[in-house]
Amino acid sequence: MLGVITAAERQGVEAHILLPPDIYGQGTGLFNQHTPQLLDLVKNAIGVGYSEYIGDGLGGAGHVHITDLAELYKVMILRILQGEDVPSGKDGLFFTETGYHNWFDVAKLIGEVGISRG
């Protein structure tokens, strides 16, 4: 990331970097349309018959819904194209987290859905 900023500055190009955490939700693009982490956890739970987590499960990660992230990209691009003053370079790092989850709660929800679907 810092290499990108340095290279952009050397070339006289503005760098605006969006840093998403775990992205969730149904995608509509050509590539990943599902959250890989969640899909892997669900497949594993189906395979072993129960949902799993490591340790006490209280470790976690930030998250953002794919449509929120896509909207932010749209807003950023429109503002840049309209010539608005959008921070760039070292000031142009945008953390896009809208929430936080721990792996115990994720495993619990996977288990509840699995039980409800037999």
C-alpha positions, -999 to 999 in steps of 0.1 A, spaced: 0 0 0 28 24 9 46 14 -23 15 23 -43 14 57 -26 51 63 -32 49 53 -68 18 75 -74 36 105 -59 67 99 -81 44 98 -112 23 128 -101 -8 107 -98 -33 109 -69 -38 77 -51 -71 70 -33 -70 37 -15 -101 20 -1 -93 -7 25 -122 -31 30 -122 -58 57 -143 -89 53 -168 -83 25 -202 -100 28 -234 -102 8 -245 -114 -26 -223 -99 -52 -235 -91 -87 -201 -90 -105 -183 -114 -128 -161 -130 -101 -167 -136 -64 -204 -135 -58 -202 -150 -23 -181 -143 8 -153 -169 6 -146 -170 43 -183 -176 52 -188 -202 24 -158 -222 36 -170 -221 72 -205 -234 61 -190 -261 38 -168 -273 67 -198 -273 91 -218 -294 67 -188 -318 63 -181 -324 100 -217 -320 112 -212 -289 134 -199 -254 131 -164 -247 144 -142 -218 157 -108 -215 173 -101 -210 210 -129 -190 227 -141 -176 193 -138 -140 205 -113 -131 178 -130 -115 149 -128 -90 120 -144 -60 107 -169 -63 79 -187 -43 52 -217 -53 29 -208 -55 -8 -235 -30 -18 -223 -5 8 -187 -9 -5 -198 -6 -41 -217 26 -33 -187 40 -16 -166 33 -47 -192 50 -68 -193 81 -46 -155 83 -46 -152 80 -83 -179 106 -89 -163 131 -65 -129 126 -82 -144 130 -117 -163 162 -106 -130 177 -94 -139 177 -57 -110 178 -32 -108 141 -22 -79 133 1 -51 113 -16 -17 100 -10 -10 93 27 -42 111 35 -62 91 10 -64 58 29 -101 50 35 -110 22 59 -144 9 49 -155 -11 80 -192 -7 89 -193 -34 117 -174 -61 135 -180 -98 142 -164 -124 163 -160 -160 151 -180 -175 180 -211 -155 169 -205 -165 133 -202 -202 142 -233 -200 164 -254 -186 135 -241 -212 111 -251 -239 136 -286 -224 141 -292 -221 103 -278 -256 98 -301 -271 125 -331 -252 111 -325 -267 76 -319 -302 89 
